[in-house]
Amino acid sequence: MYAERVKNYYTGTVRKEWNRLIRSPYFKLEFDTTMHFLEKYLPKKGRILDAGGGPGRYTVELAKRGYRMTLLDLTPANLEFARRQIRLSGVQNRVEEIVEGSITDLSRFEDETFDAVICTGGPLSHILESRKRNRAVRELIRVAKRRAPVFVSVMSRLSVQIVELTLFPFEIELPFFKTARDTGDYPGTYGFTACHFFLPEEFQRVFQNKGVKILEMAGLEGLSSRQTKAVNALARHKKRRRVWMETHLLTCTHPAVVGMSEHMLIVCRKLSAPRISLSG
Ligand SMILES: C[S@@+](CC[C@H](N)C(=O)[O-])C[C@H]1O[C@@H](n2cnc3c(N)ncnc32)[C@H](O)[C@@H]1O
């Protein structure tokens, strides 16, 4: 039921989603910070699964850098659009597959297929049942080779309170506000689609006992979270922007910053001899 709601939402927002990460210097922070961590941990070459990759912003970027990409997403309209962008960017020979599917079931891929797996911008947040989120994380890890990095980013529960205060204060008195605040679950009845907003400790817990070592967590917007105007204004000053970006990268892994950032990233490495727990 929720998956259909999510798919309908993203079917209507394809171009917006394609532009989301480059819309303004503020939105580009998410992309640039994710790329910073990808550059830090990705192997020099290999096959990458872009799971929940939407219209393919990361698939195109990573294909340009020589990786062999597989793009998977729930929303066919995103994949259609991605196909065009991949062709326009001239990287179709590095995109091995574009497939419709859910991260909760990656059975079309064998165990240990990919040299890295990325699942960015919140596909995991769009799964409302905790059992299914656990299954999705197990699947993302299963298809990664031993020692391969796995990158997942989600939307934060603490940050969404600030979003409500600053952008939608009239919603604070509606019943769903308290439910989202107390459980992280938002059914997708107003504006945005169905979403689970994570607390940082909860996000970390989903990866525990699943055969990975957690390397880092980062707040992708970090101290700049929801400071849209200030970040956009700073972009006009080259030197200030450079020093602020340096400050951002120095602080974005601080636990206090991770939790209040709009998007949180976790970077894990699959163990060389994974011990997968049957529970949790
Ligand atoms: C905010 S977009 C992120 C797209 C891209 N990964 C990025 O970082 O820009 C969320 C995407 O997750 C996809 N999605 C939602 N639930 C999913 C699921 N269960 N399996 C695969 N993709 C899913 C949506 O179709 C949408 O394209």
The ligand as a Tripos MOL2 file, in Angstrom:
@<TRIPOS>MOLECULE
LIG
   27    29     1     0     0
SMALL
NO_CHARGES

@<TRIPOS>ATOM
      1 C1         14.5230   11.0570   -3.0520 C.3       1 LIG1
      2 S1         14.6940    9.8570   -4.3270 S.3       1 LIG1
      3 C2         16.4430    9.5160   -4.2910 C.3       1 LIG1
      4 C3         16.9970    9.2210   -5.6460 C.3       1 LIG1
      5 C4         18.5220    9.0880   -5.6960 C.3       1 LIG1
      6 N1         18.9720    7.9060   -5.0240 N.3       1 LIG1
      7 C5         19.1970   10.3160   -5.1090 C.2       1 LIG1
      8 O1         19.9880   10.1900   -4.1780 O.co2     1 LIG1
      9 O2         18.9420   11.3980   -5.6120 O.co2     1 LIG1
     10 C6         14.0190    8.4150   -3.6490 C.3       1 LIG1
     11 C7         13.9110    7.2900   -4.6700 C.3       1 LIG1
     12 O3         13.6730    6.0730   -3.9720 O.3       1 LIG1
     13 C8         12.8380    5.2780   -4.7840 C.3       1 LIG1
     14 N2         12.2640    4.2540   -3.9110 N.ar      1 LIG1
     15 C9         11.3630    4.4320   -2.9140 C.ar      1 LIG1
     16 N3         11.1190    3.2510   -2.3140 N.ar      1 LIG1
     17 C10        11.8840    2.3240   -2.9410 C.ar      1 LIG1
     18 C11        12.0830    0.9210   -2.7990 C.ar      1 LIG1
     19 N4         11.4270    0.2230   -1.8790 N.pl3     1 LIG1
     20 N5         12.9390    0.2920   -3.6300 N.ar      1 LIG1
     21 C12        13.6060    0.9880   -4.5910 C.ar      1 LIG1
     22 N6         13.4540    2.3070   -4.7750 N.ar      1 LIG1
     23 C13        12.6080    2.9710   -3.9650 C.ar      1 LIG1
     24 C14        11.8760    6.2620   -5.3930 C.3       1 LIG1
     25 O4         11.2620    5.7400   -6.5440 O.3       1 LIG1
     26 C15        12.8000    7.4470   -5.6810 C.3       1 LIG1
     27 O5         13.3340    7.3630   -6.9740 O.3       1 LIG1
@<TRIPOS>BOND
     1     1     2 1
     2     2     3 1
     3     2    10 1
     4     3     4 1
     5     4     5 1
     6     5     6 1
     7     5     7 1
     8     7     8 2
     9     7     9 1
    10    10    11 1
    11    11    12 1
    12    11    26 1
    13    12    13 1
    14    13    14 1
    15    13    24 1
    16    14    15 ar
    17    14    23 ar
    18    15    16 ar
    19    16    17 ar
    20    17    18 ar
    21    17    23 ar
    22    18    19 1
    23    18    20 ar
    24    20    21 ar
    25    21    22 ar
    26    22    23 ar
    27    24    25 1
    28    24    26 1
    29    26    27 1
@<TRIPOS>SUBSTRUCTURE
     1 LIG1         1 GROUP 0 **** ****
